[in-house]
Amino acid sequence: MSKTWHTNMQHVLDENGELVAMPGSGRRLWQYLGSIVQAVTERGPDDREDQTPLRCRRRPGRKRCNGRILAMIPDEDPMTIHWFCPVCEDNGVITGWQGTLWDRRRFI
């Protein structure tokens, strides 16, 4: 199984809530994690579907993983988002996402 990513979205935001300047690869990684937050928080309150439209970002063996990311906010820990690729097993926990530019709950 892959190592688990533990990320806090607040660590890459400036005082205005914008993504800080960083090299392209780092920026792409944080934008990807932000897209997971966005996909989960765009769901309606009764939507229990874990599948997102997001493709996995990993490239095991230099070939793109064809998995789709599963992500959810667990009832027992509503401050975190858990995500997982069922194909390559890339996975992670995202914290500090509430109120960020990716949090879509306020728009629903």
Sequence and secondary structure as in RCSB ss.txt:
>XXXX:A:sequence
MSKTWHTNMQHVLDENGELVAMPGSGRRLWQYLGSIVQAVTERGPDDREDQTPLRCRRRPGRKRCNGRILAMIPD
EDPMTIHWFCPVCEDNGVITGWQGTLWDRRRFI
>XXXX:A:secstr
   EEEEEGGGGB TTS B    HHHHHHHHHHHHHHHHHHTS TT    EEEEE    GGGS    EEEEE  T
T TT EEEE TTT  EEEEES TTSTT  GGG 
